Amino acid sequence: MRADYPDFRLGNVLATSFTATLSERHGDAVERIPTPRRLVDWLAVSGLAVDSCTTAQLDLARELRESVHAAATAAASQHALPGTAVQVINDRSAQGRAAAVLTPEGRRHWQLGSASRVEDALSVIAADAISVIAGERDGKLALCASPTCRAAFFDTSRSRTRKWCDMNTCGNRQKKARFRANQRTGPTPAE
């Protein structure tokens, strides 16, 4: 992968990791798949290797990403799912050729068609989003507490009270900001 692009923010849930290819949505947005080649790279590290990607396919991927983000945000906020987002997710899910296969270790793995296309990989991401948003997994959708991020993530912590999409980025950034603010104001006098 090329070093002149920002690192991918990979998590344990495919759909929310995909939405993280655009981060800091409410601040200085960081696009992690700015080119078709970069989408191919992301799909490869996510176990969905494809041969190539066109600009039109990148546009389809970004449309799916934004639809998953909109639907996951609505679900995490307990609002109605946006109809257009649901339609895009359903369309992408139905348009691909991928099969779930069982590995010798007892895990599910997605196998794309013999001529792997971006659309096949997008169908897997859409199917994963459907599973997460529909509540079929043990965990809950939540929104990052960082005011500049607000990414949807899937909380599988025991208490389901995780605040940050990623402790190493948003969580640390917020803790550092709070520490600096406390340093400027000085210690609180004891009563």
ZAKEDREN-312590 format. One record per residue (C-alpha): residue number from 1; residue in one letter; x, y, z. Coordinates in steps of 0.5 Angstrom, whole numbers. Layout:
<sites>
seq = NUM type = A px = X py = Y pz = Z .
...
</sites>
This chain:
<sites>
seq = 1 type = M px = 0 py = 0 pz = 0 .
seq = 2 type = R px = 2 py = 7 pz = -1 .
seq = 3 type = A px = 5 py = 11 pz = 4 .
seq = 4 type = D px = 2 py = 18 pz = 2 .
seq = 5 type = Y px = -5 py = 16 pz = 4 .
seq = 6 type = P px = -7 py = 16 pz = 11 .
seq = 7 type = D px = -8 py = 9 pz = 15 .
seq = 8 type = F px = -14 py = 5 pz = 14 .
seq = 9 type = R px = -18 py = 5 pz = 21 .
seq = 10 type = L px = -20 py = -3 pz = 21 .
seq = 11 type = G px = -24 py = -5 pz = 26 .
seq = 12 type = N px = -28 py = -12 pz = 28 .
seq = 13 type = V px = -34 py = -10 pz = 24 .
seq = 14 type = L px = -33 py = -10 pz = 16 .
seq = 15 type = A px = -39 py = -5 pz = 15 .
seq = 16 type = T px = -37 py = 0 pz = 21 .
seq = 17 type = S px = -30 py = -1 pz = 18 .
seq = 18 type = F px = -32 py = 1 pz = 11 .
seq = 19 type = T px = -35 py = 7 pz = 14 .
seq = 20 type = A px = -29 py = 9 pz = 17 .
seq = 21 type = T px = -26 py = 10 pz = 10 .
seq = 22 type = L px = -28 py = 17 pz = 11 .
seq = 23 type = S px = -27 py = 20 pz = 18 .
seq = 24 type = E px = -27 py = 26 pz = 22 .
seq = 25 type = R px = -34 py = 28 pz = 18 .
seq = 26 type = H px = -35 py = 34 pz = 23 .
seq = 27 type = G px = -28 py = 37 pz = 23 .
seq = 28 type = D px = -23 py = 36 pz = 17 .
seq = 29 type = A px = -25 py = 30 pz = 14 .
seq = 30 type = V px = -20 py = 25 pz = 12 .
seq = 31 type = E px = -22 py = 21 pz = 6 .
seq = 32 type = R px = -18 py = 14 pz = 6 .
seq = 33 type = I px = -20 py = 12 pz = -1 .
seq = 34 type = P px = -19 py = 18 pz = -5 .
seq = 35 type = T px = -17 py = 13 pz = -11 .
seq = 36 type = P px = -20 py = 7 pz = -14 .
seq = 37 type = R px = -13 py = 4 pz = -13 .
seq = 38 type = R px = -14 py = 5 pz = -5 .
seq = 39 type = L px = -21 py = 2 pz = -5 .
seq = 40 type = V px = -18 py = -4 pz = -8 .
seq = 41 type = D px = -12 py = -4 pz = -2 .
seq = 42 type = W px = -18 py = -3 pz = 3 .
seq = 43 type = L px = -22 py = -9 pz = 0 .
seq = 44 type = A px = -16 py = -13 pz = 0 .
seq = 45 type = V px = -14 py = -12 pz = 7 .
seq = 46 type = S px = -21 py = -13 pz = 9 .
seq = 47 type = G px = -21 py = -20 pz = 6 .
seq = 48 type = L px = -25 py = -18 pz = 0 .
seq = 49 type = A px = -19 py = -18 pz = -6 .
seq = 50 type = V px = -22 py = -15 pz = -13 .
seq = 51 type = D px = -18 py = -15 pz = -19 .
seq = 52 type = S px = -19 py = -8 pz = -21 .
seq = 53 type = C px = -23 py = -2 pz = -19 .
seq = 54 type = T px = -26 py = 4 pz = -24 .
seq = 55 type = T px = -28 py = 11 pz = -22 .
seq = 56 type = A px = -35 py = 9 pz = -23 .
seq = 57 type = Q px = -34 py = 3 pz = -18 .
seq = 58 type = L px = -31 py = 8 pz = -13 .
seq = 59 type = D px = -37 py = 12 pz = -13 .
seq = 60 type = L px = -42 py = 6 pz = -12 .
seq = 61 type = A px = -37 py = 5 pz = -6 .
seq = 62 type = R px = -38 py = 12 pz = -3 .
seq = 63 type = E px = -45 py = 12 pz = -4 .
seq = 64 type = L px = -46 py = 5 pz = 0 .
seq = 65 type = R px = -41 py = 8 pz = 5 .
seq = 66 type = E px = -45 py = 14 pz = 6 .
seq = 67 type = S px = -51 py = 10 pz = 6 .
seq = 68 type = V px = -49 py = 5 pz = 11 .
seq = 69 type = H px = -46 py = 11 pz = 16 .
seq = 70 type = A px = -53 py = 14 pz = 15 .
seq = 71 type = A px = -57 py = 8 pz = 17 .
seq = 72 type = A px = -52 py = 6 pz = 22 .
seq = 73 type = T px = -52 py = 13 pz = 25 .
seq = 74 type = A px = -60 py = 13 pz = 25 .
seq = 75 type = A px = -60 py = 6 pz = 28 .
seq = 76 type = A px = -55 py = 8 pz = 34 .
seq = 77 type = S px = -59 py = 15 pz = 35 .
seq = 78 type = Q px = -66 py = 11 pz = 35 .
seq = 79 type = H px = -69 py = 14 pz = 29 .
seq = 80 type = A px = -72 py = 12 pz = 23 .
seq = 81 type = L px = -68 py = 9 pz = 18 .
seq = 82 type = P px = -67 py = 14 pz = 12 .
seq = 83 type = G px = -71 py = 11 pz = 6 .
seq = 84 type = T px = -66 py = 12 pz = 1 .
seq = 85 type = A px = -60 py = 9 pz = 5 .
seq = 86 type = V px = -64 py = 3 pz = 6 .
seq = 87 type = Q px = -65 py = 3 pz = -1 .
seq = 88 type = V px = -58 py = 3 pz = -3 .
seq = 89 type = I px = -56 py = -2 pz = 2 .
seq = 90 type = N px = -61 py = -7 pz = 0 .
seq = 91 type = D px = -59 py = -6 pz = -8 .
seq = 92 type = R px = -52 py = -7 pz = -7 .
seq = 93 type = S px = -53 py = -13 pz = -2 .
seq = 94 type = A px = -57 py = -16 pz = -8 .
seq = 95 type = Q px = -53 py = -14 pz = -14 .
seq = 96 type = G px = -46 py = -18 pz = -12 .
seq = 97 type = R px = -44 py = -25 pz = -13 .
seq = 98 type = A px = -41 py = -27 pz = -6 .
seq = 99 type = A px = -42 py = -34 pz = -2 .
seq = 100 type = A px = -41 py = -35 pz = 6 .
seq = 101 type = V px = -36 py = -41 pz = 7 .
seq = 102 type = L px = -34 py = -44 pz = 13 .
seq = 103 type = T px = -26 py = -44 pz = 14 .
seq = 104 type = P px = -23 py = -50 pz = 18 .
seq = 105 type = E px = -22 py = -46 pz = 24 .
seq = 106 type = G px = -30 py = -46 pz = 24 .
seq = 107 type = R px = -30 py = -38 pz = 22 .
seq = 108 type = R px = -35 py = -35 pz = 16 .
seq = 109 type = H px = -31 py = -32 pz = 11 .
seq = 110 type = W px = -33 py = -29 pz = 4 .
seq = 111 type = Q px = -31 py = -32 pz = -2 .
seq = 112 type = L px = -32 py = -27 pz = -8 .
seq = 113 type = G px = -34 py = -30 pz = -15 .
seq = 114 type = S px = -29 py = -32 pz = -20 .
seq = 115 type = A px = -28 py = -26 pz = -23 .
seq = 116 type = S px = -28 py = -21 pz = -17 .
seq = 117 type = R px = -31 py = -15 pz = -18 .
seq = 118 type = V px = -32 py = -9 pz = -14 .
seq = 119 type = E px = -40 py = -10 pz = -14 .
seq = 120 type = D px = -39 py = -17 pz = -11 .
seq = 121 type = A px = -35 py = -14 pz = -5 .
seq = 122 type = L px = -40 py = -8 pz = -4 .
seq = 123 type = S px = -45 py = -14 pz = -3 .
seq = 124 type = V px = -41 py = -17 pz = 2 .
seq = 125 type = I px = -41 py = -10 pz = 6 .
seq = 126 type = A px = -48 py = -9 pz = 5 .
seq = 127 type = A px = -50 py = -15 pz = 8 .
seq = 128 type = D px = -46 py = -14 pz = 14 .
seq = 129 type = A px = -49 py = -7 pz = 15 .
seq = 130 type = I px = -56 py = -11 pz = 14 .
seq = 131 type = S px = -54 py = -16 pz = 20 .
seq = 132 type = V px = -51 py = -10 pz = 24 .
seq = 133 type = I px = -57 py = -5 pz = 23 .
seq = 134 type = A px = -62 py = -10 pz = 24 .
seq = 135 type = G px = -59 py = -12 pz = 31 .
seq = 136 type = E px = -57 py = -19 pz = 29 .
seq = 137 type = R px = -51 py = -19 pz = 33 .
seq = 138 type = D px = -49 py = -19 pz = 40 .
seq = 139 type = G px = -47 py = -12 pz = 41 .
seq = 140 type = K px = -50 py = -5 pz = 40 .
seq = 141 type = L px = -49 py = 1 pz = 35 .
seq = 142 type = A px = -46 py = 7 pz = 38 .
seq = 143 type = L px = -43 py = 14 pz = 36 .
seq = 144 type = C px = -36 py = 16 pz = 37 .
seq = 145 type = A px = -37 py = 22 pz = 43 .
seq = 146 type = S px = -31 py = 26 pz = 39 .
seq = 147 type = P px = -35 py = 32 pz = 37 .
seq = 148 type = T px = -31 py = 32 pz = 30 .
seq = 149 type = C px = -32 py = 25 pz = 29 .
seq = 150 type = R px = -39 py = 22 pz = 31 .
seq = 151 type = A px = -37 py = 16 pz = 27 .
seq = 152 type = A px = -42 py = 10 pz = 28 .
seq = 153 type = F px = -39 py = 4 pz = 31 .
seq = 154 type = F px = -41 py = -3 pz = 34 .
seq = 155 type = D px = -40 py = -4 pz = 41 .
seq = 156 type = T px = -38 py = -11 pz = 44 .
seq = 157 type = S px = -36 py = -9 pz = 50 .
seq = 158 type = R px = -38 py = -12 pz = 56 .
seq = 159 type = S px = -42 py = -6 pz = 59 .
seq = 160 type = R px = -44 py = -3 pz = 52 .
seq = 161 type = T px = -42 py = 4 pz = 54 .
seq = 162 type = R px = -36 py = 5 pz = 50 .
seq = 163 type = K px = -35 py = 12 pz = 48 .
seq = 164 type = W px = -30 py = 12 pz = 42 .
seq = 165 type = C px = -30 py = 9 pz = 35 .
seq = 166 type = D px = -22 py = 8 pz = 37 .
seq = 167 type = M px = -19 py = 9 pz = 43 .
seq = 168 type = N px = -12 py = 10 pz = 40 .
seq = 169 type = T px = -15 py = 16 pz = 36 .
seq = 170 type = C px = -21 py = 19 pz = 38 .
seq = 171 type = G px = -21 py = 17 pz = 45 .
seq = 172 type = N px = -13 py = 19 pz = 46 .
seq = 173 type = R px = -14 py = 26 pz = 43 .
seq = 174 type = Q px = -20 py = 27 pz = 47 .
seq = 175 type = K px = -16 py = 25 pz = 54 .
seq = 176 type = K px = -10 py = 30 pz = 51 .
seq = 177 type = A px = -15 py = 36 pz = 50 .
seq = 178 type = R px = -18 py = 35 pz = 57 .
seq = 179 type = F px = -11 py = 34 pz = 60 .
seq = 180 type = R px = -9 py = 40 pz = 57 .
seq = 181 type = A px = -15 py = 44 pz = 59 .
seq = 182 type = N px = -14 py = 42 pz = 66 .
seq = 183 type = Q px = -6 py = 44 pz = 66 .
seq = 184 type = R px = -8 py = 51 pz = 63 .
seq = 185 type = T px = -13 py = 52 pz = 69 .
seq = 186 type = G px = -9 py = 49 pz = 74 .
seq = 187 type = P px = -11 py = 45 pz = 80 .
seq = 188 type = T px = -18 py = 45 pz = 83 .
seq = 189 type = P px = -17 py = 48 pz = 90 .
seq = 190 type = A px = -19 py = 43 pz = 95 .
seq = 191 type = E px = -25 py = 45 pz = 100 .
</sites>
